[in-house]
C-alpha cells in the first residue's frame, strides 16, 4: 500500500493522508502492543502521529503522560522520519495551574512533553480545548514564545467553536503573532455539525483539518449491540471517558443509523469501518483523519479506506442517511 501525502493547510509541511492517534497507548494497549500498532502504521506509510499530555484516554492524573513516554521511546533513532503532534490544556497535575492555556501552564507543559517524548521539538503543538478563562492574547503570546524558542514548529487547536477560532486568528494577526495552522475537530457520519461553520472557516482561512473520532468511538465499526451493555475495554466503558462516549453516541437514534449504514456498506462490498473513514476522506477540506486501534490488526480496515474512492451516488446516499447529524445535537 502506498499512502498518499498532502500539505497541512497552507503550510509547507507534508503529512500522510491518515494520522495515527495514540490515546489507547498505556491503558487499553500495553507498551508492546502500542509499539506493534506504531510499527504497523509506519509500515503502511503513516508519518503523522498525534498524542496529548493527558493520554491515555480513560486514565487520570496517575497515568497522564504515559502515552507520550511510550511514543517517545518508540521514536528513538527515527524521530526525523515522523511528524509529531501533541496537545496541552487538560489537567496533568494536582495544582490549579496544572491545566489550561495560561502562559505558566503552556511554558510548563511544552517542556514536560518534550521531556516525555525525548525530543527537542514538536512539529504541531495544539490546544486540546478552549480555555475561556484565560485571555486569548496571553495564550497566543505564550504559543508564539515557544515557536520562537524553537520548541514548536506549528500550532493548532482542537475542540474550538468557530467564533472563538475566528477571534484567535484575528488577534494573532493584529499582534503579529504565530497563527494557528490547523484544527482537530470531532467529525464522522454521526456528528456533522462542524460542516455548518467550522469547516467553512477552515477553508476560508486555509487551515488543515485533522478530524478525530472518524468511527464515532467505535460505534461505526458495527461491533456494538444496543441490546447489551457496552463492551468492556472499549471507550464506552473506559474510566472517565465512558460517560462522555455514551452521551455522544450510545442512543437508539445512532444505532438505527448504524444499521442503515451497515446495509449500504454491505451492498458496496466494504466494511462499515472502511466506508466510514472513506466518507471522511471524501470531504476535500479534510487533511488527515486520525485513526486509532487497541490492537494492530484493527488498523487494516481503516488503512483500506485510503484506497476507496466513493462514487457520487454512494457519497450522496451516505450524506442523505446522516443529514440529521448536520443540524446539531443537544447532547455533549
The 8 nearest C-alpha neighbors of each residue, nearest first, counted from 0:
[[1, 43, 2, 44, 306, 303, 302, 42],
 [2, 0, 3, 44, 43, 306, 305, 4],
 [1, 3, 44, 0, 4, 15, 43, 16],
 [4, 2, 16, 15, 1, 5, 305, 44],
 [5, 3, 15, 16, 14, 13, 2, 6],
 [4, 6, 13, 14, 16, 15, 7, 286],
 [5, 7, 13, 12, 8, 14, 11, 10],
 [8, 6, 207, 12, 10, 13, 9, 286],
 [207, 7, 9, 206, 205, 10, 6, 180],
 [10, 8, 205, 7, 206, 11, 6, 207],
 [11, 9, 12, 8, 7, 6, 180, 13],
 [10, 12, 6, 13, 9, 7, 8, 5],
 [13, 11, 10, 6, 7, 14, 5, 8],
 [14, 12, 6, 5, 7, 4, 11, 15],
 [15, 13, 4, 5, 47, 6, 16, 46],
 [14, 16, 4, 17, 45, 46, 47, 3],
 [17, 15, 287, 4, 3, 286, 5, 14],
 [16, 18, 287, 15, 288, 289, 45, 19],
 [19, 17, 289, 47, 48, 287, 288, 290],
 [20, 18, 48, 290, 289, 291, 49, 47],
 [19, 21, 291, 49, 289, 290, 22, 48],
 [20, 22, 50, 23, 24, 49, 19, 291],
 [21, 23, 55, 56, 54, 24, 20, 50],
 [24, 22, 27, 21, 55, 28, 293, 26],
 [25, 23, 28, 66, 22, 33, 21, 26],
 [24, 26, 29, 28, 66, 55, 65, 30],
 [25, 27, 28, 24, 55, 23, 29, 58],
 [28, 26, 23, 293, 24, 25, 232, 29],
 [29, 27, 24, 26, 293, 25, 23, 32],
 [28, 30, 25, 32, 31, 33, 26, 24],
 [31, 29, 33, 32, 25, 34, 69, 28],
 [30, 32, 34, 33, 29, 35, 28, 36],
 [33, 31, 35, 34, 29, 30, 28, 36],
 [34, 32, 30, 36, 35, 31, 24, 28],
 [33, 35, 37, 31, 36, 32, 38, 30],
 [34, 36, 38, 32, 33, 37, 295, 39],
 [35, 37, 295, 33, 39, 34, 38, 40],
 [36, 38, 34, 40, 35, 39, 41, 33],
 [39, 37, 35, 41, 36, 40, 34, 42],
 [40, 38, 36, 42, 37, 41, 35, 43],
 [41, 39, 43, 37, 45, 42, 38, 36],
 [40, 42, 45, 44, 38, 43, 39, 37],
 [41, 43, 39, 44, 40, 38, 45, 37],
 [44, 42, 40, 41, 45, 0, 39, 2],
 [45, 43, 41, 2, 42, 46, 40, 1],
 [44, 46, 41, 40, 15, 47, 43, 17],
 [45, 47, 81, 15, 82, 44, 41, 14],
 [46, 48, 82, 18, 45, 14, 81, 15],
 [49, 47, 19, 83, 18, 84, 82, 20],
 [50, 48, 84, 20, 85, 19, 21, 83],
 [49, 51, 85, 21, 84, 20, 22, 67],
 [52, 50, 86, 85, 53, 54, 87, 67],
 [51, 53, 64, 54, 87, 86, 63, 112],
 [54, 52, 63, 51, 64, 91, 89, 55],
 [55, 53, 56, 22, 63, 66, 51, 52],
 [54, 56, 22, 66, 23, 58, 24, 25],
 [57, 55, 54, 22, 58, 23, 240, 53],
 [58, 56, 238, 240, 239, 237, 55, 59],
 [57, 59, 56, 62, 55, 238, 239, 63],
 [60, 58, 61, 62, 63, 57, 239, 53],
 [59, 61, 63, 62, 91, 92, 58, 90],
 [60, 62, 59, 63, 58, 64, 92, 91],
 [61, 63, 60, 59, 65, 58, 64, 55],
 [64, 62, 53, 60, 54, 65, 61, 91],
 [65, 63, 52, 67, 66, 53, 54, 62],
 [64, 66, 68, 67, 62, 63, 25, 69],
 [67, 65, 69, 24, 68, 54, 64, 55],
 [68, 66, 70, 64, 116, 69, 65, 115],
 [67, 69, 115, 71, 65, 66, 116, 70],
 [70, 68, 66, 72, 71, 67, 73, 65],
 [71, 69, 67, 73, 68, 72, 74, 66],
 [72, 70, 116, 68, 74, 69, 73, 117],
 [71, 73, 69, 75, 74, 70, 68, 116],
 [72, 74, 70, 71, 75, 69, 34, 37],
 [75, 73, 71, 78, 77, 72, 70, 76],
 [74, 76, 72, 73, 77, 78, 71, 117],
 [75, 77, 78, 74, 79, 73, 72, 80],
 [78, 76, 74, 79, 75, 80, 81, 73],
 [77, 79, 74, 80, 81, 76, 75, 118],
 [78, 80, 77, 81, 82, 76, 74, 83],
 [81, 79, 78, 77, 46, 82, 74, 47],
 [82, 80, 46, 79, 78, 47, 83, 48],
 [81, 83, 47, 122, 46, 48, 84, 14],
 [82, 84, 48, 122, 121, 81, 47, 49],
 [85, 83, 123, 49, 124, 122, 48, 50],
 [84, 86, 51, 50, 124, 49, 125, 123],
 [85, 87, 51, 125, 127, 126, 124, 52],
 [86, 88, 126, 127, 89, 52, 51, 108],
 [89, 87, 99, 98, 100, 127, 126, 128],
 [88, 90, 98, 87, 53, 91, 99, 127],
 [91, 89, 98, 97, 92, 88, 53, 60],
 [92, 90, 97, 60, 63, 53, 89, 98],
 [91, 93, 97, 94, 90, 60, 98, 95],
 [92, 94, 95, 97, 91, 60, 90, 96],
 [93, 95, 97, 96, 92, 98, 91, 90],
 [96, 94, 97, 93, 98, 92, 90, 99],
 [95, 97, 98, 94, 104, 99, 103, 101],
 [98, 96, 92, 94, 95, 91, 90, 104],
 [97, 99, 90, 88, 89, 96, 104, 91],
 [100, 98, 88, 130, 101, 89, 104, 96],
 [99, 101, 88, 138, 130, 105, 104, 133],
 [102, 100, 104, 103, 138, 99, 133, 105],
 [101, 103, 141, 105, 104, 138, 106, 137],
 [104, 102, 101, 106, 105, 107, 96, 100],
 [103, 105, 107, 101, 106, 102, 108, 97],
 [106, 104, 108, 102, 107, 103, 100, 109],
 [107, 105, 103, 104, 108, 109, 102, 110],
 [106, 108, 104, 105, 110, 109, 103, 111],
 [109, 107, 105, 111, 110, 106, 104, 112],
 [110, 108, 112, 111, 106, 107, 105, 113],
 [111, 109, 113, 108, 112, 107, 114, 106],
 [110, 112, 108, 114, 109, 113, 115, 107],
 [113, 111, 115, 109, 114, 110, 116, 108],
 [112, 114, 110, 116, 118, 111, 115, 117],
 [113, 115, 117, 111, 112, 116, 110, 118],
 [116, 114, 68, 112, 117, 113, 67, 111],
 [115, 117, 71, 113, 67, 68, 118, 114],
 [118, 116, 114, 115, 71, 113, 119, 72],
 [117, 119, 113, 116, 120, 114, 71, 121],
 [120, 118, 113, 150, 117, 121, 114, 149],
 [119, 121, 150, 151, 118, 122, 113, 149],
 [122, 120, 151, 123, 83, 124, 150, 84],
 [121, 123, 152, 83, 151, 84, 82, 153],
 [124, 122, 84, 153, 154, 121, 152, 125],
 [125, 123, 154, 85, 86, 84, 155, 121],
 [126, 124, 155, 86, 156, 154, 127, 85],
 [125, 127, 156, 87, 128, 86, 157, 88],
 [126, 128, 157, 86, 87, 88, 125, 156],
 [129, 127, 158, 126, 157, 159, 130, 88],
 [128, 130, 159, 131, 158, 126, 127, 157],
 [129, 131, 132, 99, 100, 133, 128, 88],
 [130, 132, 133, 129, 134, 135, 100, 99],
 [133, 131, 130, 134, 99, 100, 101, 129],
 [132, 134, 131, 130, 101, 135, 100, 137],
 [135, 133, 136, 137, 138, 132, 131, 101],
 [136, 134, 138, 137, 139, 133, 167, 170],
 [135, 137, 139, 134, 138, 140, 170, 171],
 [138, 136, 140, 134, 135, 139, 141, 102],
 [137, 139, 135, 141, 136, 140, 100, 101],
 [138, 140, 136, 142, 141, 137, 143, 135],
 [141, 139, 143, 137, 142, 138, 136, 144],
 [140, 142, 144, 102, 138, 143, 139, 137],
 [143, 141, 139, 144, 145, 140, 138, 146],
 [142, 144, 140, 177, 146, 141, 145, 176],
 [145, 143, 141, 147, 142, 146, 148, 140],
 [146, 144, 148, 142, 147, 150, 143, 151],
 [145, 147, 151, 143, 149, 148, 144, 150],
 [148, 146, 144, 149, 145, 143, 150, 151],
 [147, 149, 145, 146, 150, 144, 151, 143],
 [150, 148, 146, 147, 151, 145, 120, 152],
 [149, 151, 120, 145, 148, 146, 121, 119],
 [150, 152, 146, 121, 120, 149, 122, 153],
 [151, 153, 122, 146, 123, 121, 149, 150],
 [154, 152, 123, 151, 122, 124, 180, 155],
 [155, 153, 124, 179, 123, 125, 180, 178],
 [156, 154, 125, 181, 179, 180, 182, 124],
 [157, 155, 126, 125, 182, 183, 127, 181],
 [156, 158, 183, 127, 128, 182, 184, 159],
 [159, 157, 128, 184, 183, 160, 127, 129],
 [160, 158, 157, 129, 164, 128, 161, 163],
 [159, 161, 163, 162, 164, 158, 197, 129],
 [160, 162, 197, 164, 163, 165, 196, 159],
 [161, 163, 165, 164, 160, 166, 159, 197],
 [164, 162, 166, 165, 160, 161, 167, 159],
 [163, 165, 167, 161, 166, 162, 159, 168],
 [166, 164, 162, 168, 163, 167, 161, 169],
 [165, 167, 169, 163, 164, 168, 170, 162],
 [168, 166, 164, 170, 169, 165, 163, 171],
 [169, 167, 171, 165, 166, 170, 164, 172],
 [168, 170, 166, 172, 167, 171, 173, 165],
 [171, 169, 173, 167, 172, 168, 174, 166],
 [172, 170, 176, 174, 168, 169, 173, 175],
 [171, 173, 175, 169, 170, 174, 168, 176],
 [174, 172, 170, 171, 175, 169, 176, 168],
 [173, 175, 171, 176, 172, 170, 136, 169],
 [176, 174, 172, 173, 171, 177, 170, 178],
 [175, 177, 171, 174, 143, 178, 172, 140],
 [176, 178, 143, 171, 179, 175, 142, 139],
 [179, 177, 171, 176, 180, 168, 154, 172],
 [178, 180, 155, 154, 181, 168, 177, 156],
 [181, 179, 206, 155, 154, 178, 207, 8],
 [182, 180, 207, 155, 206, 208, 179, 156],
 [181, 183, 156, 208, 157, 155, 184, 209],
 [182, 184, 157, 209, 210, 208, 156, 211],
 [185, 183, 210, 158, 157, 211, 186, 182],
 [184, 186, 211, 210, 212, 183, 187, 190],
 [187, 185, 190, 210, 213, 191, 184, 212],
 [188, 186, 213, 190, 189, 215, 191, 214],
 [187, 189, 190, 321, 191, 275, 186, 324],
 [190, 188, 187, 324, 191, 321, 215, 253],
 [191, 189, 187, 324, 186, 188, 192, 325],
 [190, 192, 325, 324, 193, 194, 186, 187],
 [193, 191, 325, 194, 327, 190, 195, 326],
 [192, 194, 197, 195, 191, 198, 196, 186],
 [195, 193, 198, 192, 191, 196, 197, 325],
 [194, 196, 193, 192, 197, 198, 199, 325],
 [197, 195, 199, 198, 193, 194, 161, 200],
 [196, 198, 161, 193, 200, 199, 201, 194],
 [197, 199, 201, 194, 200, 196, 193, 202],
 [200, 198, 202, 201, 196, 197, 203, 194],
 [201, 199, 203, 197, 198, 202, 204, 196],
 [202, 200, 206, 198, 204, 199, 203, 205],
 [201, 203, 199, 205, 200, 204, 198, 206],
 [202, 204, 200, 201, 205, 199, 206, 198],
 [205, 203, 201, 202, 206, 200, 199, 9],
 [206, 204, 202, 8, 9, 203, 201, 207],
 [207, 205, 8, 181, 201, 180, 204, 208],
 [8, 206, 208, 181, 7, 286, 180, 182],
 [207, 209, 285, 286, 182, 181, 183, 210],
 [210, 208, 183, 287, 288, 286, 182, 289],
 [211, 209, 288, 184, 183, 185, 186, 289],
 [210, 212, 185, 289, 213, 184, 288, 186],
 [211, 213, 215, 214, 216, 185, 186, 187],
 [214, 212, 187, 215, 211, 186, 276, 288],
 [215, 213, 219, 217, 212, 216, 218, 187],
 [216, 214, 212, 217, 218, 213, 219, 187],
 [215, 217, 214, 212, 218, 234, 244, 219],
 [216, 218, 214, 219, 220, 215, 221, 222],
 [217, 219, 220, 215, 216, 221, 223, 214],
 [220, 218, 214, 221, 217, 215, 272, 271],
 [219, 221, 272, 217, 218, 222, 271, 214],
 [220, 222, 219, 223, 218, 271, 257, 261],
 [221, 223, 220, 224, 218, 217, 219, 230],
 [224, 222, 221, 218, 225, 229, 230, 220],
 [225, 223, 226, 227, 222, 229, 228, 221],
 [224, 226, 227, 223, 254, 228, 251, 249],
 [227, 225, 224, 228, 223, 229, 251, 254],
 [228, 226, 225, 224, 229, 223, 230, 249],
 [227, 229, 230, 226, 225, 224, 231, 223],
 [230, 228, 235, 231, 236, 227, 223, 233],
 [229, 231, 233, 228, 232, 236, 223, 235],
 [232, 230, 233, 236, 229, 237, 235, 234],
 [231, 233, 237, 236, 230, 27, 234, 235],
 [234, 232, 235, 231, 236, 230, 237, 229],
 [233, 235, 237, 236, 241, 240, 216, 244],
 [234, 236, 241, 233, 244, 245, 229, 237],
 [237, 235, 241, 234, 233, 231, 232, 238],
 [236, 238, 241, 234, 57, 240, 235, 233],
 [239, 237, 57, 240, 241, 58, 236, 56],
 [238, 240, 57, 241, 237, 242, 58, 243],
 [241, 239, 57, 243, 238, 237, 242, 244],
 [242, 240, 235, 236, 237, 244, 243, 239],
 [241, 243, 245, 244, 240, 246, 239, 235],
 [244, 242, 240, 246, 241, 245, 247, 239],
 [245, 243, 247, 246, 241, 235, 242, 248],
 [244, 246, 249, 242, 247, 248, 243, 235],
 [247, 245, 243, 244, 248, 242, 249, 330],
 [248, 246, 244, 245, 331, 243, 249, 330],
 [247, 249, 245, 250, 246, 244, 253, 215],
 [250, 248, 245, 246, 247, 253, 251, 244],
 [251, 249, 252, 253, 248, 254, 245, 246],
 [250, 252, 254, 253, 255, 249, 225, 256],
 [251, 253, 255, 250, 254, 256, 249, 257],
 [254, 252, 256, 255, 251, 250, 257, 248],
 [253, 255, 257, 251, 256, 252, 258, 250],
 [256, 254, 252, 258, 253, 257, 251, 259],
 [255, 257, 259, 253, 254, 258, 260, 252],
 [256, 258, 254, 260, 259, 255, 261, 253],
 [259, 257, 261, 255, 256, 260, 254, 262],
 [258, 260, 256, 262, 257, 261, 255, 263],
 [259, 261, 257, 263, 262, 258, 256, 264],
 [260, 262, 264, 258, 263, 259, 271, 257],
 [263, 261, 265, 259, 260, 264, 266, 258],
 [262, 264, 260, 266, 261, 265, 267, 259],
 [265, 263, 261, 267, 269, 266, 271, 262],
 [266, 264, 268, 262, 267, 263, 269, 261],
 [267, 265, 263, 264, 268, 262, 269, 261],
 [266, 268, 264, 265, 269, 263, 313, 274],
 [269, 267, 265, 266, 264, 270, 263, 274],
 [270, 268, 264, 267, 265, 274, 273, 271],
 [269, 271, 273, 272, 264, 274, 265, 268],
 [270, 272, 274, 264, 273, 220, 261, 275],
 [273, 271, 220, 275, 270, 274, 300, 219],
 [274, 272, 304, 300, 270, 301, 276, 271],
 [273, 275, 277, 271, 272, 276, 278, 269],
 [276, 274, 278, 272, 277, 273, 271, 214],
 [275, 277, 279, 278, 273, 274, 304, 213],
 [276, 278, 304, 280, 274, 279, 275, 273],
 [279, 277, 281, 275, 276, 280, 274, 314],
 [280, 278, 276, 281, 277, 282, 187, 275],
 [279, 281, 277, 278, 282, 285, 276, 288],
 [282, 280, 278, 279, 283, 277, 309, 308],
 [281, 283, 280, 284, 285, 279, 278, 277],
 [284, 282, 285, 281, 280, 286, 279, 202],
 [283, 285, 282, 286, 202, 208, 198, 207],
 [286, 284, 208, 283, 282, 287, 280, 209],
 [285, 287, 208, 207, 209, 16, 284, 7],
 [286, 288, 16, 17, 209, 18, 285, 289],
 [289, 287, 210, 209, 17, 18, 290, 211],
 [290, 288, 18, 211, 20, 19, 210, 17],
 [291, 289, 19, 20, 18, 288, 301, 17],
 [292, 290, 20, 19, 21, 289, 298, 293],
 [291, 293, 294, 297, 298, 295, 23, 290],
 [292, 294, 28, 23, 27, 295, 291, 297],
 [295, 293, 292, 296, 297, 32, 36, 28],
 [296, 294, 36, 297, 298, 35, 39, 292],
 [297, 295, 298, 294, 299, 36, 292, 39],
 [298, 296, 295, 299, 294, 292, 300, 293],
 [297, 299, 301, 296, 295, 300, 302, 292],
 [298, 300, 302, 301, 297, 296, 303, 295],
 [301, 299, 303, 273, 302, 298, 272, 304],
 [302, 300, 298, 303, 273, 299, 304, 272],
 [303, 301, 299, 304, 300, 305, 298, 43],
 [302, 304, 300, 301, 305, 306, 299, 273],
 [305, 303, 273, 277, 307, 306, 302, 301],
 [304, 306, 303, 307, 302, 277, 2, 280],
 [305, 307, 304, 303, 308, 302, 277, 0],
 [308, 306, 304, 305, 277, 309, 303, 274],
 [309, 307, 310, 306, 277, 281, 305, 304],
 [310, 308, 314, 313, 307, 311, 281, 277],
 [309, 311, 313, 312, 314, 308, 315, 307],
 [312, 310, 314, 313, 315, 309, 316, 308],
 [311, 313, 315, 314, 310, 316, 309, 317],
 [314, 312, 316, 315, 310, 311, 309, 317],
 [313, 315, 311, 317, 316, 312, 309, 310],
 [316, 314, 318, 312, 313, 317, 319, 311],
 [315, 317, 313, 319, 318, 314, 312, 320],
 [316, 318, 320, 314, 315, 319, 321, 313],
 [319, 317, 315, 321, 316, 320, 322, 314],
 [318, 320, 316, 322, 317, 321, 315, 323],
 [321, 319, 317, 318, 322, 316, 256, 260],
 [320, 322, 318, 319, 323, 324, 188, 317],
 [323, 321, 319, 324, 325, 318, 320, 326],
 [322, 324, 325, 321, 326, 327, 320, 319],
 [325, 323, 190, 191, 322, 326, 321, 189],
 [324, 326, 191, 192, 323, 322, 327, 190],
 [327, 325, 324, 323, 192, 328, 322, 191],
 [328, 326, 192, 325, 324, 329, 323, 191],
 [327, 329, 330, 326, 324, 331, 192, 190],
 [328, 330, 331, 327, 247, 326, 246, 324],
 [331, 329, 328, 246, 247, 327, 248, 243],
 [330, 247, 246, 329, 328, 243, 244, 248]]
